[in-house]
């Protein structure tokens, strides 16, 4: 049986190996790849001047949310409750969690916001995990400080090639 190990790592713990959790689709990863929304810049609309006086010297970004559709899988009811309680204790700890996503080759610093849905556990009747106890849920995480890579500057030359300095 091919286990989904190594795909999602949270604070150094593989979601599958430690908690029996799989991410069932790429929606959460997609959310983290969206460009974060820009915060409004300081501006003033002077009555006696055209246009807007706006400070564009710095860019600040809003926090972004990512909702992951997941499932907890366990061989027994006892193991299910062990996975459930361990994951809940870990995800609700104070401070940020480091989420590593293998398919993106990236890490994100996130905190738990909400579990917007949860379907109670049931037996899997067919497929790779036949006989397992499974429960589906949606977990919302927040990346509080999306960052821009300010260490490089990107230009395009006359031949439409990137120049990175």
C-alpha positions as CSV (number, residue, x, y, z in Angstrom):
1,X,0.0,0.0,0.0
2,X,1.4,3.4,-1.0
3,X,1.1,5.8,2.0
4,X,1.0,9.5,1.4
5,X,4.0,10.1,3.6
6,X,6.3,13.1,3.2
7,X,3.7,15.3,1.5
8,X,2.7,17.6,4.4
9,X,4.9,18.2,7.4
10,X,3.7,20.3,10.3
11,X,6.3,21.3,12.9
12,X,8.5,18.4,11.8
13,X,5.8,15.8,12.1
14,X,4.6,14.1,8.9
15,X,0.7,14.4,8.9
16,X,0.3,10.9,7.7
17,X,2.9,9.1,9.8
18,X,2.2,10.9,13.1
19,X,-1.5,11.7,12.9
20,X,-2.9,9.4,10.2
21,X,-4.0,12.5,8.3
22,X,-4.1,13.0,4.5
23,X,-4.9,16.1,2.6
24,X,-7.7,15.1,0.2
25,X,-7.2,17.9,-2.5
26,X,-4.9,20.7,-3.4
27,X,-7.3,23.6,-2.4
28,X,-5.3,24.6,0.6
29,X,-2.0,24.6,-1.3
30,X,-3.6,26.7,-4.0
31,X,-4.8,29.2,-1.3
32,X,-1.2,29.6,-0.1
33,X,0.0,30.2,-3.7
34,X,-2.4,33.0,-4.4
35,X,-0.8,36.4,-4.3
36,X,-1.6,38.0,-0.9
37,X,-3.9,41.0,-1.0
38,X,-2.1,44.3,-0.7
39,X,-2.9,46.6,2.2
40,X,-4.0,50.2,1.4
41,X,-1.2,52.7,1.3
42,X,-1.3,55.9,3.2
43,X,-3.0,58.4,1.0
44,X,-4.8,61.8,0.9
45,X,-7.2,63.2,-1.6
46,X,-6.4,66.9,-1.6
47,X,-9.3,69.1,-2.6
48,X,-7.1,71.5,-4.6
49,X,-5.1,68.9,-6.5
50,X,-5.8,66.4,-9.2
51,X,-5.6,62.7,-8.4
52,X,-4.5,61.1,-5.2
53,X,-1.4,61.8,-3.1
54,X,-0.3,58.2,-2.2
55,X,2.9,56.8,-0.6
56,X,3.9,53.9,-2.8
57,X,7.4,53.6,-1.4
58,X,6.6,50.5,0.6
59,X,4.3,47.5,0.1
60,X,2.5,45.8,2.9
61,X,0.4,42.6,2.5
62,X,-2.6,41.3,4.3
63,X,-2.6,37.9,6.1
64,X,-4.0,35.1,3.9
65,X,-6.1,32.1,4.8
66,X,-5.8,28.6,3.4
67,X,-8.5,25.9,3.9
68,X,-7.3,22.3,3.7
69,X,-9.7,19.4,3.2
70,X,-8.4,16.5,5.2
71,X,-9.2,13.1,6.5
72,X,-8.1,11.2,9.6
73,X,-7.6,7.5,8.9
74,X,-7.1,4.9,11.6
75,X,-7.2,1.1,11.8
76,X,-9.2,1.1,15.1
77,X,-11.5,3.4,17.1
78,X,-8.8,3.7,19.8
79,X,-6.2,4.7,17.2
80,X,-8.7,7.2,15.7
81,X,-9.1,9.0,19.1
82,X,-5.3,9.0,19.7
83,X,-4.8,10.7,16.3
84,X,-7.7,13.1,16.8
85,X,-6.6,14.2,20.2
86,X,-2.9,14.5,19.4
87,X,-3.5,16.5,16.2
88,X,-6.0,18.9,18.1
89,X,-3.4,19.4,20.9
90,X,-0.7,20.1,18.4
91,X,-2.6,22.4,16.0
92,X,-4.0,24.6,18.9
93,X,-0.7,25.1,20.7
94,X,0.4,28.8,21.1
95,X,2.6,30.5,18.4
96,X,3.1,29.6,14.8
97,X,3.3,26.2,13.1
98,X,5.7,25.5,10.3
99,X,3.8,23.8,7.4
100,X,6.0,22.2,4.8
101,X,4.4,21.2,1.5
102,X,6.5,18.9,-0.6
103,X,4.8,19.6,-4.0
104,X,5.5,23.3,-3.6
105,X,9.0,22.8,-2.1
106,X,8.0,25.5,0.4
107,X,7.4,26.2,4.0
108,X,4.7,28.5,5.5
109,X,4.3,29.8,9.0
110,X,0.7,29.5,10.0
111,X,-1.7,29.3,12.9
112,X,-5.0,27.5,13.4
113,X,-8.1,29.5,12.8
114,X,-11.1,27.1,12.4
115,X,-12.4,23.7,11.6
116,X,-15.4,24.7,9.3
117,X,-16.7,21.1,8.8
118,X,-16.3,17.7,10.4
119,X,-18.0,14.4,9.4
120,X,-18.0,11.8,12.1
121,X,-16.0,8.7,11.5
122,X,-17.2,5.8,9.4
123,X,-15.7,2.6,7.9
124,X,-14.1,2.9,4.5
125,X,-15.8,0.3,2.3
126,X,-13.4,0.2,-0.7
127,X,-10.1,1.4,-2.1
128,X,-6.7,1.7,-0.7
129,X,-7.9,2.3,2.9
130,X,-10.7,-0.4,2.9
131,X,-11.5,-1.3,6.5
132,X,-10.0,1.9,8.0
133,X,-12.0,4.3,10.1
134,X,-12.1,7.7,8.4
135,X,-13.4,11.1,9.2
136,X,-13.3,14.1,6.8
137,X,-12.9,17.7,7.9
138,X,-11.9,21.2,6.7
139,X,-9.2,23.1,8.5
140,X,-8.4,26.8,8.0
141,X,-4.9,28.0,8.7
142,X,-3.7,31.6,8.5
143,X,-0.4,32.8,7.2
144,X,-0.1,35.9,9.3
145,X,2.8,37.5,7.6
146,X,3.1,36.7,3.8
147,X,6.5,38.0,2.7
148,X,8.0,39.2,-0.5
149,X,11.5,38.1,-1.4
150,X,13.2,41.5,-1.0
151,X,16.7,40.1,-1.4
152,X,16.5,40.0,-5.2
153,X,15.4,42.6,-7.7
154,X,13.8,41.5,-10.9
155,X,14.0,43.4,-14.2
156,X,13.2,42.5,-17.8
157,X,15.7,43.6,-20.5
158,X,14.9,44.7,-24.1
159,X,14.7,41.0,-25.2
160,X,12.1,40.1,-22.5
161,X,14.6,38.2,-20.4
162,X,14.6,38.3,-16.6
163,X,17.6,39.8,-14.9
164,X,17.9,39.0,-11.3
165,X,20.3,41.0,-9.1
